[in-house]
């Protein structure tokens, strides 16, 4: 036996074993670049590569506008915000744009850059069509990507608690199921294009008057059953990469520094994995990092860059744990991976015609026919039409603020409203280049369509007297930063309508508003149409509905009251108070927002939630209600008229274990030909049957009989039934 050969062979075998073990360890080592790993794994691995300064750099950034900064950061696109990336590791910068209703171009920072303007959020909500929310979100995301953005500040889910709120037009109505469902679908559409979406403004951003000092007071159960439920549904359905906290305080703590909202509810109870960004100018202290805020946005609007050097010092001092700092950056990276921001992709081409078709469809289905004395649709043989007011010759009104879109073709009419300082740039009425007057003339080629601007009611009445039919456009301009003082039509428009209707009762009022308005002239006109802010192709959509080319199918996502006194706060809280003086907004209605409160108080509105007329008729029958752990409701809908049309049947919980109430638990948008029948089946989210148990921090369903009402609005029951639901509890 050769001992040297044995030693040499053993050494070789040992080296092979060592090499094999090393290879196994290398194979087991995970790389954040591996796309087969989960976003959570990739974010954890990449975060471990960051230096402390690089980590801090991901946690704050400026508004990307020339305001309180000498120049935009290198690589930034003029827009809402910019968070620098980490080139060393291939981490892209976050380039953010406001995009509730389309990609904005604030202050014209990108000269000549236009975008497709969707109708307002309330118009989308009035469609009762989740598919349109998804399609609109995807459309905006495609345009944002083409312009170089990768974060959309979209997805408003605040409930319309006060009809005077200046931002109601951006949001999705007063019901948590409707708002949460549509917001979730919009977010899902956005993120289908590999771009990060947000949901905002978390939570109870219920008014614009002194919004930085408004303290929203509400009980925990009521909050969970209303506004928080809307956000919870939106987050579950859409999985947004980020949540934006609000300006206001909630029960004494600023939203962006609320440990309860951000840590306990959002990240704790709901298990949210993304990051929380602040609203622009909503950070007041470094310790917000410990309370759940992950990123300071629009930092030059705050007193200082709290999440820069002060945060770095707080970590060094131990008041903010290093683990929390890593959690902040890891959440951001996780959402970037989940949305596909690290995977290079070519910018999509913008198909303007296709995108405008999406905007037109939302307007078509969002326009609500409120009242009709047989005057609509316009008769084919109409000869003389008078169009009055509303700048209908120029375009359709849009809401103002950070959601203002510079639409294709430009905004031809801009009317300064007045104001000083930074807000003055927003305080102007802008009209999208889609003239209802022009569209009506095209739709009625055999008619003479005349126009009067409505400045002098007597002159408008003189024109109206000689017309076969009169169409009066009435505008209520709303904006971020401002609330309406009351629900009248401003600048004497109610008096204009009265004068014109007195001259010719064959008058139709087209409302372009940011929410509900009062109608002291309602019984004197032949018809009323709510067009909201109808977007890029609004003029054409209005003309198509008035002439019958489109059968109206919109349903009210908010209650139109008979009087402002029907709301719990007839006087706006905080009105006239000086800046920086905090005040309470007591939400005494709790979870009974809008139609729920009207039902609880037995009040009759001017028009109820869910209301909307059609040019055809629908019947409901064959109701079946099944109980158990939740309610499953099915029934049949038949188009009994002579025209094809879309309906939005609604299912309400009318009673729960002996307690009377009113809650929307389901809806569906359906398109039926004359004589066509279709079965609608809805399985209720069990949380809509439950009440929130504060002590147990859980949803609780009481066992017993649960009453169901099916109808075309919250105030009209066509079918009713009941079933027994089992007692159970649900996680929060």
N, C-alpha and C positions, 0 to 999 in steps of 0.2 A: 504494500500500500504506500502511495506517495503522499506524505504528509503535506508537502507544499501545494500539491494539486487540490487537496481537501480544503486547505486554508484559503487558497485562491477562489475555489468554487463557493465556499461559504461567504466570502467577502462579496462576491458578485451577487449571490442570492440576497444578501443583506441590502446591497445597493438597490436591487430591483424592488425589494419590499419597501424601502424608503421612498423610492421614486413613485411607486404605486400609491403609497399613502399620501405623498405630496400632491399627486394628481387628483386623488379623491378629494382632498381638502380644497384644491383649486376649483374642482368641479362643483363642490358644495358652496363655495363663496358666491354670494349674490351681488349682482351689479345693478345699480339703479337704472341703467340704460336698457335693461332687459324688458321688452314690452310685454312678456308673458307674465311678469309679476303684477300683483295687484297695485292699484294706486297707493294704498296704505304702505305696502312694503317698499315701493320705489321712493316714496316721500321720506320714510324713515332712513333709508340708506343714503339718500342725497343730503338730507338734513345733517347727517353725521359728518359730511364732508365740508360743511360751512364753517368759516371762522366766525367768531362772535360779531365782528363788524359787518360781515356779509349777512349774517342773520338779522341784525338790527336794520340793515338797509332794505330788507324786504317788508319791514313793518311800518313804513311811513313814506309819504310822497306828496307832491304838490298837486293842486289843481293846474291843469296844463293850459292856463290862460295867462296873459301878461297882466296879472293883478298881484301887486305886492311882491313881485319877483322881477328881476332885471331882464331875464330871458328864459325861454323854455329850456328844460334840461335837454342835453344832446340825445337825440333819438326819439324824443317825445313827439306825438302828434297833437296838434291843437285840439283840445276837447276837454272832457271832464277831469281826467286824472292820469297820473303817471307814477308807476312804481318801478325804479330801476331794477334790472335783472343782475345776474352774476355771470358775466361773459366767460370767466375762467372755467365755470362748470356747465356752460351752455344753458343756463337758466334764462329764459326770455323775460324781457320787461313786460309789465302789465300796462297795457294801453287801453284806457277806459273811456267809454262814451255814454252819455245819457241816451236812452233808447226806449223809453216807455212806448212811444208812438212812432218811432222811426229814428234813424241816426241823426243826431242834432249837430249843428254847426254854430256853437255859441259865439255871439259877437262877430260872426262871419270870419272867424279865425282862419278858416281854410277857404280863401277866396274862390268863388264860383262853384263850390262843392254843394250839391243838392242831394236829396234823398227822397224816397217814397214815404209819404205821410199817411199813416193809418188813421182811421177815425179814433175818437177818444175812447178811453177805457170803458166809460159808461155805454158807448155805442156797441163795443164788443160784448159787454155784459148783457145788453139788451138783445143780442142775437141768441142768447141761451145755447150757443153752439161751441162746444169744446174744440171741435176740429178747426174752426176758424181761428181760435186762439193759438193753436199749434202752428197753423200755416202762417199766421202773421208773425209769430216769433221767429220761425225759420227764415222768413223773408227778410226781416230786419237783420238777422245774424249774417246772412249772405252779403248784404250791403256793408255791414260793419267790417267783415273780413276783407272785402274788396278794398276798403279804405285803410286797412292796416290795424284795426282794433282787434283786441282779443278778450275784452271784458265788457259786457253790456249791463248797465245799471237800469235794469228793467224788472218787472214783476211786482207791481204794487198790489198789496193785499189788504190795505187798511179798509175797514168798513166805514160806510157813509153814515156816521152817527148824527151829523148835523148837516142839513141840506145847504147851509151857507158856506161850507168848507171850500176854500179856493182850489183845493187839489182833488176834490171828488171826481172831476172829469177824468183824471188819470187812473182812478181806481175802478173797482169792479162791483160796486153796489153795496147793499146793506145786509146781504145774507152770507153767512160763512161758507155754506156748501157751494153756492154759485161762485163767490169770489175765489175760494180756495181751489175749486176745480179748474176754472179758467186761468188763474194765475199759474197753477201747476202745469197746465198744457202749454201755456206760452213759454214758460221756462224750459220745458222739455223740447219744444220746437227750436228754441235758441241753441240749446246745448247739443242738439242733433247735428249742428253744423260745426262742432268742435270749437266752441267758444264758451267762456264762463258767463253764466247768468247770475243775477242776484234776486233776492226777494226783499221787499222793503215796504214801509219803514217800521221797524220792529220796536215798539208796538204802540198803539193808541195815539198815533199822529192824527188826531181828529179835527184839528183846526189850524189855520195859518196865523191867526191873530196872536202876536207876541209868542210865537211858537217855541222860542228858546227858553221861555220862562213859564210855560204852561205846565202845571202839575196834574196829570190825569189820575183821578182817584177812582178806583174800582175794586170790588171784592175779588178774591182769587177765583172763586167758582164762576162768577159772572164773566171774568176775563177769559177763563179757559173755555167757556161755552160759546164765546162770540169771536172777538178779534183773534185770540190765540188759536182758536180752532181753525179759522181761515188760514192762518200762517201754517199751522201744522199740516193741513190737507195739501196746501201748495207745496210744502217741502217734501212731503211723502210722494206726491205725484211727479214733481219736477226734479227733485234732487239738485237744487241750485248749488253752485260752487261757493257762493257767498251769501250771507245775510247782512243787510245794512240796517244798523240800529238808527233810531230817530233822534230828533232834536229835543223833544219834550221830556219831562220827567214822568215817571210812573210810580205812583204811591211814594213820592218823596225822593226817589233816586233818578238821576239822569238815565235815560234808556241805555246810552252807550257805556254807562258805568254801573249797571244794575246786575249785581251778582245773582239775584233771583232770576231775572229774565234770561241772562246769557249763560250762566253756569248751571243753575239748578233746572230750569225749564228746557232751554234750547239744547244745550250740550249734555245735560244729565238725563232728564225724563225722555227727551226725544232722540237722544243719541246722535245728534247732528255732528257730522265729520268735517264739514267745510270750515271756512273762516268767517269771522264777523268783522266787517269793515264799518268804520264810522260814516255817518253822513258828513258832508263837507262843513267843517266848523262846529262839530258836535262834541269835541273832546275838551275836557276841562282839567284833567289831572293825569299824572303818570300811573297812578294806582288803578286806572281803568283796565290796565293789563291784567292785574290780579282778579278783576271782577268779570273777565270774560271777553273784553275787546281784544282783537288780534291785530288790527291795522288802523292807523290814523290816516284818513283820507283828506285831501285838500288842506294840507297842513298850514298853509299861509293864512287860512281863515281863522285858525285858532290863535290863542294868545302866544303860544310857543310850540315848538316841535316836541311835544311831550314824549313821543316814542323814538326820539333820537338820542341825544346825549343824556337827557334825564333818565331815560329807561336804562341806558347802559350803566349809569351810576347806581341806579336802584338795584340792578342785578349784582353789581360788584359789592354793594352794601348788604345784600341778602334779603332785602325787602320784597324783591321779585325773584323767585327761585329760577335758577338756570333751566330747570326742567320745564317751567312754564314758558320761558323764552323759546325753547326748542319746540314746545307744543304749538306756539303761535306760528312760527315759520313752517313747521311741518304741515299744519292745516292748509296753509296757502299752497304749498307744493303739492299736497294731496289733491286739491281741487284742480290744479293745473294739469296734473297727470290724468285725472278722471275726464277732463274735457279734451284731452289730446293736444295741449299747447306745445308739448315738446316734439311732436311729430311734424316734420316739415310738410307743407301742403301748398299747392299753388292757389293764389287768390282767385276766387270764382268771378266769372263775368257777371255783370248786373244786367238781367233781362228786365228792362224797365216796363215793357208791356205786360209781362207776366206778373210783375210785382204790383203794378197798378191794378191789375185784375183782382189780386188778393184784397187790396184796399177797397175796391168797388164792392166786392162780395160782402165784406164786413159792413159797409155802409148800407147795402141792400137789405141785409138781414137785421141790422141794428135800428133802422128807422121804425118808429112806433106810431101807428095810427091810433091816436087817443080817442078821437070823437069823429063821427061821420053821420050827418043827416041825409045821406044818400047823394051827396055832392061829389064824392069820390068813388071810383076814378073819374077823371074828367071825361065828359061826353066826347065822343069822336067828332061830333059836328060843331063843337064850340068854335065861335068865330072871333070874339073879342075878349082878350084876357088882360087884366091889369095886374102887374107885378109891382109891389110897393115895399120899399124899405129894405133894411138889413144889408145894404151894399150888395144886393143880389146881382147887380151888374158886374161887380168885380170878382167875387169868388165866395167861398164859404169860410165862416169864422173858425178860428182855432183857439185853443186855450194857450196860455202863456206860462213862461217860466223855464225851468231846465228841460222840459219835455218839448219845447217849441222846435218844430222841424222846418227847415228851409226846403220847401218841396220843389220837385221838378217843375221847371218853368218859372221858378221864383215866386215870391209872395208879392203880388202886384199892388196890393193896398196895405199900407201900414199907417195906423193912426196912433200918434203918441197919446198916452193917457195922462201923463204928468208924473212927476216924482223926482227924487234926488238921489245921488250916490250910485252905488253899484246896482241897486234894484232898478234904476231908471232904464237900464238897457232892456229889461224885461217888460217894462210897463208900456206896452204898445199892443194894439189890436192888429193882428196879422191875419190875412185872408189867403187861403190856398187858392191857386189859380184854376178854379173850376166853377165858372159862373153859372148859377141856376138859371139866370135870365137867358143866357146863351143856349143852355141845354133845353130849356122849355121851348124856345123858338125853333130849335132843331127837331124837337119831338112833336111840335104842332105846326107843321109847315103851312097848313091852310088857314091858320088863325092869325089875327093881328095881336101881337103881344107887346103891350106898351109898358113903360117903366116910369115910376115916380119915386124919388129918393125918400119921401116921407118926412122931410123937414117941416113942412107946413101941412098939418092934418086937413085943413080945408081944401088945399089943392089936391091932396091925395083922395079925399072924398069925392071931389068933382070928377076925377078920372074914374074912380070906382063906380060912380052912379051910372055911367054909360057902358059899363062892361057886362058881359055875360057872367063872368066869374072873376073873383079877385083873389090873388094870392099875396098875403102879407108876410114878409119875413121879419121876425122879431129876434133880437140878439141879446144874450146875457153873456158878457165877456168875463171870464174867470181866469185867475192866475195864481201860481205858486206865490206865497208871500202875502196874499190878500184874501180876505173873506168877503162875501157879499154882506151888506148891512142888513138887508131883508130879502124877501122873495118876490118883490115886484120887478117888472121889467124896467130897466133903467132908462133915463133920458126921455121920459114921457111916452114910451111906446104903448103902454096900456091905453092912454088917451087917444093915440093914433088909431089903435085897433077899434076902439069904441066909435070914433068918428067915421071910419071907413065902413064898419059893419052897419052903422045907422043908415049910411047911404046905399049900401048893397049887402043884404044878408047872405048872399051867395059868396061869402068870404071864407077863405081857408087860411088858417094861421100856421106857418111853419116856424117852429121854435128851434133856434140854434143856441143851446144853453149848456152850461156846465153842471146842470142838475135840475131839481124841481123848481118851478115858479108857480105863482098864483095866477088865476085866470078870472078876473072879475067880469070879463066879457064873454065867458064860455057859452052861455045860453043864447048869445046874439050872433054867433058865427055858425057857418055850415059844417066846418070840420077843423080839426086840430091835428097836426103832425109834429112829433118830436124827432128832429133830425140830429140832435146833439151837436158835436163838432164832427163833421162827416168826412174830413180827410181829403186825400189826393183827388178822388173822383166823386166828391160829395155832390157837386152840382148835377152831374149826370144821374146819380143815385136818387136824388130828390125828384128830379123830373120823371124818372122811370116809375117811381112809386105813385106820383100824382097822376100820371097818365095811364097807369095800369099795366105798363110793360112788366113791372115787378109787382107781385102781390105782397103787400107788407106782412112781415112775420115777426117784427120786433116785439119784445115784451118788457115792461118796465122793471129794471133792476133796483129801483128805488121807489119809495112811496111818494106820490105827489099829495101834499097835505091840502086841506081846505083852508087852513090858517096856520101861521107860525106858532100860535098858541097851543097847537096840538103836540109840540115838541117840548121836552122837559126843560129847555133853557131858552126861553123867548129872547133874552138878551145875551149877546155873545160874551162869554167870560173873558176878562182881560181887555175888553174894548176901552181904549182911551187911557190905559195905564202906561206909565213911563217904562222905558226899556230897563231891563235887569230887575224889575220887581216881580217876583214870583207870585203866582196866584193859582188857585185850585180850579180845575174843571171836574166837577163831581158828576160822574156818570151814574146817576141815580136809577136810570132805566136798566142798569146791569146788562144782562144778556138779551133783554127784550129790545133789540135794535130795530128801528123801522117798523115794518108790518107786524112784528111780534108784539110791540108795545101797543099799536093800534088795536090789535085783537084783544090784548089783555085789558085795555081800558074801554073797549066797546066803542071806539071812535070810528067815524066814517070819513075816509080820506076823499080828496077830490078824485084821484085815480089810485087804485091799490097796486101794490107790488105784483108783478106778473101780468098786469093788464096789457092788452094790445088787440086791436081789431084786425080783421082780414077782409078781403074781397070775396072770400068763399066762407062756408060754414063747416063746423066739425061737431061730431057727436061722440060721446064716450059711453061705453057700456061693457057688460060682462066682467065686472070687477071681481078679482080673486085676491084674497089677503091670507098669507100664510105666516104663522108665528114661529116660535122657537127661540133661538138665540138672538134673532133680529126679525125684522119684517121684510117679507118679499111680496111685492105688490105687482099685479099684472092686470091689464084691462085692454080693451080694443078701442081704437080711434078710427072714425070713418069721415072721409071728406064727403059731406052731403050737399055740397054746392056744385056749381057749374064750371069752376075754374080750378086749375092746379094750384096748390098752396102749401105753405109750411106752417106747422103748428108746433107749439111748445107746451104740451100738457105737463102739469105740475102735480106732485104728490106731497101732501102735507100731513104731518103728525098733528092730529086734532085733540088728542087726549092721551095721557099716560098714567095708567094705574089709578084712574079716578080724578086726575088733575087735568083741567082743560088748558090747552095751550095751542100755539100755532108755530110749526117749524117746517120749513122745506126739507124733505128727506129724499127727493128725487125729481128729475126732470129729463126730458129728451126732446131733441129737435128732429122732427120727421117731415118728409116731403111726400104729399099724397096727390094723386090724380083724382079727378071727380069720380066718386063711387068707390074708390080704393079704401081698403081696411088694413090696419096693421096692429099687431099686438105690441104693447109696450110693457116691459118687465123691468122692475127696479128692485134691487136688494139694498136696503138702507144701511148706511154706515151706522153701526150700533151706538157710536158716540152721540148721534143725533137723537137717540131714544133715551139717553142717559142724563144724569146730572152729575156734576163734579163734586166729589166728596173731599173737602179741604183737609179734614183731619186725617183721612186715610190716604190722601194724595193719589186718588184713583177715580176712575169713572165708575158709577154705580147705576145699574139698571134695576129698578124695582119690578118684581114679578107682578103680572096682572094683565088685564085687557088693555090693548092699545088701539086707539081709534085713528082711522085713516080717512082723509078727504082728498078727492081728486077733482081738479077743476082747472079753468083757464087763468085763475089768479088766486091771490091769497084770500080774497074776499068772496069768492064764488065757489060753492061746492056743487058738483054735478053728481058724483058718486061718493058713497060713504060705506065704510065697512070696519071690521075690527078683527083682531086675533090676539091670542094670549102669548105673551113674551116671557121667557124664563128670567128669573132673577140671576144676575151675574155681576161681576166686577171686571174692569178692564184696566190695563196699565195706562198711566197718564200719557 
